[in-house]
Amino acid sequence: MLYESSAAAIAIFAAFVLGVIGLSFYLGRKGQSAKGYYAAHGEIHWFVNGIAFAGDYLSAASFLGICGMIAFNGYDGFLYSIGFLAGWIVALFVIAEPIKALGKFTFADALDSRFNSRGIKLAVAISTLVVSIFYLIPQMVGAGDLIVPLLGLPHTVGVILVGVVVTMIVVTAGMVSTTWVQFIKGSLLVFFCGILAAMILNRGLVVGTGPAANLTPQVRTVTPDGTVLIDGKPQSKDHDLRPVGTLKALPDRYAGKTSTGPLRPLEYLAALEDSTIVTWSSKKHTDAAGTHTTYSPVERKGSELLKPGGYFKGLSTGKLADRLDFASLMLALFCGTASLPHILIRYYTVKDAAAARQSTVVGIAVIGAFYVLTLYLGLGAMTSGALDPTSTNMAAPLLAKSFSTTLFAIISAIAFTTVLGTVSGLIMAGSGAVAHDLVENVLGIPMTDHEKVRCGKIAAVGLGIIAMVLGVLFRSFNVSFLVGWAFNIAASANLPALVMLLFWPRTTKQGIIAAVTVGMLSSLGWILMSADTFEKVYGWSREASIVPFSQPGIVTIPLGFLVLVVVSLLTPKPVEPTASDLVRRHG
C-alpha cells in the first residue's frame, strides 16, 4: 500500500529529527549575541557555507516538487531545475561580493548602506517578510505531504510538527544551528539522491506489473461532511487510490523481454524515449454528493514526454498568453535567486568578500549536481509503479519505497530535514527583518544585544505560527509551482533596487523605496488576481481572472526598474558615496 507506516521508518525519522534538535541545543550557546544569532559571528568557513547554500536553496520545491513535476509531466519539470540553477550566475557575478561588503545582518542593511533611510528599511523589511512567507508556504505543504506516508499521520499534523521543530531550531541558536542543519541536510540530500539515481540506472526500465498495471480509472470523492470515498467505498486507514506510473512497452530492440537490465545514463534516456508509458490525468467536478476527482490513464510515447510543451503550454500551443506565462516564470527563476532574503543573509556568515565568492562557487557545484539527479529521479518515478495520483509532491519518496522501506525512510527523513533547513533560513530572514530592521531601525526602539536576540526569537515564533496556518490552507498545490510565485515577488521587489544601487550612481533613496514597494505590490496583486489563484485558492472560475497569465515577472520586474529610474531622476541627486565606493572601502 502507498501509505503504510513502519517501525523502521518511524525510528529513522525520529533519529534524524532528534539529531537536528540536539545539534541545535548544543550550538545554542554560540548564538547569544546579536552577531552570533543573526550572522554566526561571520566565522563560517567558505566551504561549509557553500554546502549550506545548497542546503538552504534545495528546498521542498527542488526535491519534492521538481521530481513530481518530471514524474507527471516529463521534461518540462526539468525546466524548473534549469531556471533555479541559472539564477546562481547572477548571484556569483553580480551579488556575492557587494552584498557581503555592504551588509551586516539583513538584506535591508545592504540596500540602505548608502543612505541610512528609515523608508528603505521599512520597505525592504516588509518585502523580506512577504517573500519569506510566500516561500514558507510550499515548504510547509511539502512537510505535511511527507508525514502522511512516513508516520501515517494527517497532513495537518505534519505541518504543525515541522513548524514546531523549526521554531525550536531558530530560537535555540539562530544562524549557527541553522547553518549546520543546512550543511548536514545538503550533504545528505545530494549523497542519497546520487545513490537513488544509481539504483534507478541499475534497475533499468521494467514493464509494469501489480496494482499499477491496472489501467481502469479511479474516482476519489470528498463528501460534504468530509468523508473520503475511493470508487464509492469509504476510505479506511489502510486503503487509498491504487499506485500509478507504469511502463507499458519497451523499445522494439527489447522484444520478448520485460526489462532492459542495467543502463548507463544516456542509454536510460534513449530507451525511455522509445518506450510507451502510462501517465495519469485528473478531472474534477462537484455536485450535491461532493467533489469527485477522476484519475484516468493516458498512454504516451517516451519521445513525447522528453520534449518541451507537455506542461508549459507556452512551448506548444502558440498562444501569446501561454508564451508570456512561461517566459515570465523563467525570468523570475533566473532573477529571483539573487533576490531571496534567506539566501542573501548567508553571505554575512563568512569573513570577507573572497569567502563569499568561494562559497557561491561551491554552492553552484553542489546544486548543479543535484539538479542533474532530479531528471533521473523524476523519470524513474514516472515508471516506478509507485506514484500517488493525488500528490505530485510524493514522487521521490514513493520512488525510494519501490526499492525498499529502509531507503524510503531515509529519503523521507532527509526530505523532511530539507524542509527544516530551508524553513529555518526563511524564519531567520524574517525574524531579522522584524527585530533588526523594523523594531530597531524603523521604530527607533533602542535595544541591548540581549534584547535584539530576544526580539528575533519572538518574531521567529510568530512566523512559525503563520507558516503552519498557510501550509494547511495551500495543501493542494505543487510546491515548485508555489515557489515560482515567491521567486516572482522576490525578483520584482528586490532585484531592481539592488542592481541599480550597485551599478547606477544616480540611484536615490526615493527611487529604491518606490521600486521595492511597486515591485512587491504589483507582483503580489497580480498573483492574487491570477487564474490559478482564482481556481485553487478562491474556488472561483479561471475565466473570472482579470490578468492574462499567472506568472507576473515579465511585467513586474521591468516595472521595478522603470519606477526606480523615473523616481530617481525626479528627485535630487544623492550626495552620499556610491555603493561601489562603499564596496571598495569595506571589501
N, C-alpha and C positions, 0 to 999 in steps of 0.2 A: 504494500500500500504506500501511497505517496507520503502521507503524513502519519507516521507511526514512530513515536519516540522510543529510545532505548537507553538502558542504564549507561552504556559506554558513551553515547552521545552526551548525556547529561553530565557525566563525570568529566569528560574532556572540556566541555563548555565551562563548567564550574571552575576547572583548573585555570583556564585562560582568564576568566573574569576576575577570580580571586587573586591571581598573579598580578594583574594590572592594578587592582586596587591596592594590593600590598606594596607594589613599587611606588605608587602614588604617595602612600603614607610614609614610606621610607625616605622619599625625596622631599617630603613636606618641609623639613627643617631648612632646606636651601631656598625656600621661596617666601621668606618672611618680610624682606624689604620690598619696596615698590619695584626697584630694578630687577630683583630676583623673581618676583611674582609675574611681572609683565614681560620681561626680556631675558630671563635666565642669566642675569648678570653679564650678558654678552660674551659668555665663556664657552658656548657650544662649539666643538670642533667642526670645521667646514665639511668634513666627510660625513659625520653624524648628522649635521644639519641637512646635507644633501639627501640622505636617506629619509630623514624626517620630512623634507619637502615632498618626497614621493608618498610617504605615509599620510601626509596631510591632504595631498591632492588626489590620491587614488581612493576616492570615496565610494559610497554605495552606488553612485552613478557609474563609476568606472568598472567596478567589479560585477555588481548585480545587474545594473541597467543595461550596459553595453552588451554583456553576454546574452541577456534576454532579448535585446533588440536584434542581434545577429541570429539567435536561435529561431525567432519567429518571423524575421523579415529578410534574412540573408545579408548580402554585402552592405546594404545601406546602414545597418547598425554600426559597421566598422568606420563609417564616415565620422561618427562621434569621436572615435579614437583619434582619427587624423586631426580633427579640429582641436581636441583637447591638447594634443602633443604640439601642434604648430604654434599654439599660443605661447609656449615657453621660449620661442625665438624672440618674441617681443620682450619677455622678462629678462632674457640674457643680455641682449644687445642694447636695450633702452632703459630698463628699470633697475637692475640689480645694484649697481654701484651707487647711483644717485640716491636711491631710496635709503640705503644704509647711511650715507653721509648726511642726509637731511633730517632723518627722523631719530626718535628716541624710544618711544613706547608704541605709538599708534600711527595709522596712516594719516590722520589729521596733522600730526607733528610735521610730516614731510610737506604736505600741501601748504601749511601755514608757516613754514620755516622762514620765509622771506618777509612776511607781512605782520605777523603777530596779531591776527584779526579774530575777534570773537565770532564774527559772522562766518568765517571759513570753518572754524572749529565746530560750530553748530551744524552747518550744512553737511560737513563730512561725517560728523558723528551720527547724524540721522541716516545718511546714506549707508554708513557701515552697518547700522542696526537693520535697515531694510534688506540689504544684500545678505547679511548673515542669517536673518530669519528665513528668507526665501531659500537659501542653501540648506538650512536646517531641515526643512520640510522633507526633501527626498531621503535624507539620512535616517530620519525617524521612521518614514514609511518602510525603508529597507530593513530596519531593525525589527519592526513589527512582523514583517513577512518572514524573517529568519526564525523567529521564535515559534511560529506555528508548527513547522516540521521538526524542529530541533527538540523542543521541550513539550510539544503537544498543548501549548497554552494559546489563548486567543491573541489576535493581533494587538489589541489594546494593551494587554499585559506586557508584550514585548516592547512597545513604545515607552511605557512607563518605566520598565526595567532599565532600558538604555539611558533614559533621561536621568534617573536616579544615580546610576553608576557614573555617568559622565560628569554630572554636577559634583559628585564626590571627588573625582579626579581633579577638576579645576579648582575646587575650593581648598583642597588639601595642599597643593603645591604649585598651582599655576603653570607657568610656561616650562618650568623644569620637568615636571612629571609629564606634561603634555608632549614635550619634545621626545622624551624617551619612549612613551607609549607609541608615538608616531614612528620612531625609528624601528622599534621591535615589530610593529604591525606591517610596516613597509617591507622589511626584510622577509618576514614570514610569508606575506602575500605573494611576492614575486617568486620565492623559492617553491612554495607548494603549488602555485599555478603552473610553474615550469614542470613539476612532477606530473600534474594532471594532464598537461598538454602532451608529455611524453607517453603517458598511458593511453591517450586517445590515438596517437600515431601507432603505438604498438598493437592496439586492438584493430585498427583499420576500420573499414566500413562493413557492417553486418546487416543482412536483411532482417527486418523486424519480425519478432515473434512475441507471443504473450499478449497481455491486455492491450498494449499499444497498437498491435496489429489489427484490432477490431475497429474498423473504419465506419461504424454506424454513428450518426450524430448523437450528441449528448445535450440534454437540456437541464440547466440549473435554474431553479425558481426560488425567489425570495418572496414569501407571502407577506401581506400587510402586517401580520403580527411578528415578523422576523424569523419565522420557521424556514429552514432551507430544505428544498426538495431536489433530489437528483433523479431525473427521469420519472418524476411524480412520486418518488418514495422519500419519506423523511430521512434526513441525514443523521446517522449515528456517529459516535466518536471515531469509529474506525472505517467510515465509509465516505468516499468522496468521488469526484469525477475520475474516470479512467485516465491513466497517464497517456500522453500522446507524444508525437515526434518519432517518426519511424522511416526507415529506408525501405522502399517497396521493391526496387530493382537495381542491380548492379550494372555497370557498363557491359557491353557485349563481349568484351575480351575476358570477362569472368564468367562466361556462360557455364551453367551447371554448378556453379559454386554459390554458397550463401555468405561468404566472407572473402574479403580481399587479402586478409592477413596483414602483417605489419607494413606500414608505408612510411616513406620519407616525407618531409613537409610539403614539397612541391608535388609529389606523387599523390598525396592525400587530396590536394585541391583538384588535380587533374581527374582523379577517379570520381570525386564528388560532382564535378562538372558534367560528367556523362551518366550520372545516376538519376533515378526517379525517386523523389522524396515526397512524403505526405506531410504537408503543413496544415494548420487549422485556422479557420476564420470564425468570427463570432458575430452574432446579430442579436440585438436586444429589443424587446418590446414589452410594454406594460399594459395590463388590463385589470379587471376587478379582482382576479385571482392572485395578482402580484406581478413582480418583474421577472420576465423569462429571458434567459440568455441561451441561445442555441449555438453549440460549437460543432462545426461541420468540417469534415476532411476535404482537403484540396490537393490534388496531385500536381506536382510541379517538377519540371526538369531542373537539375542542378545548375545548368548553364543560365537558367532564368534567375535563380536565386543568387548567383555570383556576379550579376551585373547590376549597375545602379538603377534605381527607379522603382523598386518594389515597395518601399515605404515612403521615400521622399518623392511625392508625385511631381514635384517641380522638375525632376530629371526625366520624366516620361510623358506627362500629359501635354506639355507645351503651353499650358495656361500661364499667363503673366503673374497672377497672384500666387500660384504654386511655386513658380520660379523665384519670385521675390522672397517667399517664405523660407525656402531652402537657403538662398544666398544670405538672407538675414541671420539665420541660425549659424551658418559657417563664419560669418563676420563676427558674431557675438562670441563664438568659441575661440576664435583667433585673438580677439582683443580682450576678452574677459579675464584670461588667466592673470595678466599683469595688472588687473584692477581689483582682484579679490582681496579684501582686507585680511582674511585669515592667512593668505599666502604671503602678503606683503610684510606682516609683522614678524614672519620668520627671519627676515633679514636683520632684525635687531638683536638676534640671539648669537650672532657671530661677532668677532672682534673688529673687523675692518672691511673695507670695500673689496679688497682682494679675496678675502674669505667668502664674501657674499657671491662673487662671481664663480669661485671654485665650487661652492655648494650648489649653485644653479646648474653647472655642468654635470655634476654627479646626479642631481635630481632628474635632468633630462635623460641621461643614460638609463637610469632605472625605470623611469616612467615609459620611455620608448620601448624597452624590452617587454614591459608588462603589456602594453597595448598590442604588440605583435602577438602575444599569447592569447589575448582576448578573441582574436579571429578564430583560432583553433578551438578554444573553449566554447564559443558560440556555435560553431559548425558541428562540433562534437555533440553538444546538447541537442541540436536540431535533429540528429538521427539516433539519439540515445534510447528512445522509448521511455523516457522518464520525465517528460515535461508536464507541468501543470498548466492546462489551457486557460485557467483563470488568472494566472500570475506570471507575467514575463520576468518579474524580478527574481524568481526562484530557479532560473535555468541552471546557473553554475552549481549551486549546492546539490540540486537533484541529479545533475550530471555526475557529480562525485559519488552520490549514493548508488548510481548504477554500477559503480566499481566495487564499493564496499561501504558498510556502515561506518567503519572507523574513519575512512577518508572523508566521508560526508560530515562526520562530527568535527574533524579537524578543519575542513574548508569552511563549515558554517561558523565555527568558533572564530576563525581568522576573519571571516566576513563581518562578524559581529564586532571584533576588535577594530576592523577597518572603520566601521561606523563610529566606534568610540573615539578613535584618533581624530577623525575629521570633525565630529561634533565638538570635541574638546577644543580644537583650534578655533572653530567658529564662535564658541561661547567665550573663549579668551578674547577674541577680537571685539565681540560685543560688549563684554564687561569693561574692557579698556576704554571703549568709546563712551560708556556711561560714566565711569569713575574719573578717568583722566581728562577726557575731552569736555563732557557736559558739566559734571559737578564741579571739578576743579577749575577748568579754564573758562567755560562759558558762564556758569553761575558765579564764579569767583569765590567759592567757599574754600577757605584755607584748610588744609588737612595735613596732619603729620604723616610720616611714612607708614605707620601702622594703620592709620585711618584710610589711607589710599588703598591698601590691601583689603581691608575690611569692606570698603565700599565696592571694590571689584568683586568680592566674593558674594555680596548681597545681590549685585547685578547678575552674576552668574546663575544664582538660584532662580531669579525671575525669568531669565532667558531659557533656562532648562524647563520651567513650567510651560512657557509659551510653546517651546518646541514639542513637548508632549501633546498638547492640545492639537496643534496643527498636524502632527504625524497621524493622529486618528482621523481628522477631517479629510485628509488628502489620500486616503488609503488606496484608492482605485487607480492612481496614476503610475505610469512607468517612471522610475526615479531619474533616468537620463533625460527624459522629457522635462521634468521639473527643474533639473539643474540647468537646462538650456535657458529657462526663464531667469534664473539667478545670474547667469553669465550676461544676459542681455541688460539687466539692470546695472550690474557692476560696470560693464563696458560703457554704457550710456552716461552714467553718473560720474565715474571716476577717471576714466582714461583721458578724455579731452583736457580736463584740468591738469592732470599730471604731465602729459606730453607737452602741452603748451607752456606750462611753468618751466619745464626743463629747456625748451628749445625756442621760445619766443620771449625776448626780454620785455616786450611791450605789455605782457600779461599783467592785469591789475587784480587786486583782491576782489573788486566788484565782479569782474569777469569770471573769476573762479567760483564765487558764490552762485552767480547766475547759472553757470554751466552745470555745476553739480546739482542744483535744485531742479532746473529744467530737465536735465537728462534723467534724473531719478523719477520725477513726477510723470514725464511723458512716457517713459518705458513702463512704469508701473500701471499707469492709466490704460495704456494700450493693451497690456496683458489682461487686465481686469475686464476689458471690453471685447476680448478675442472670442472667436467661435469655440475654441477648446474650453475656455473658462465658462462660457455660457452653457455648454453641454455637460461638462463633467463636474463643475462646481455648483452652478446655479440650478442645473436641471432644466434649462431652457433649450429652445431650438437653436441649432447652429446658425440658421438663416437669420436669426434676430440680431446677430452681431453687427456692430456698426463699423468695424475695421476690416480691411480686405484680406488680411492674413494674420497669423497668430504671433510670429516672431518679430519684434519691433526694431531690432538693432540696426537694420539698414536705413531706417528713418531717424531713429533717436540718437545714434552715435554721431552722424554728421550734424544733427541739430545741436548737440552739445558743443561741438567745435565752433559752429556758426555763432551761437549765442555768446560764447566766450570772446570771440574776435570782435563782434559788434559792440558788446558792452565794454570791453577793454578800450576800444577806440573812442567810445563816447565818454569815458571817464579819464581823469587826469593821469598823465604818465607817471609811473611809480618812481620814487627816488631811492627805494631800498636796493641793496646789492642784488644782482641777478642770482637765479638758482645755480647757474654754472659757477659763479664766483663762490657761492657757499659750498658747493661740492668740492671745488679746488681747495678751499680753506679747511674743510673738515676731512677730506679724503685721505 
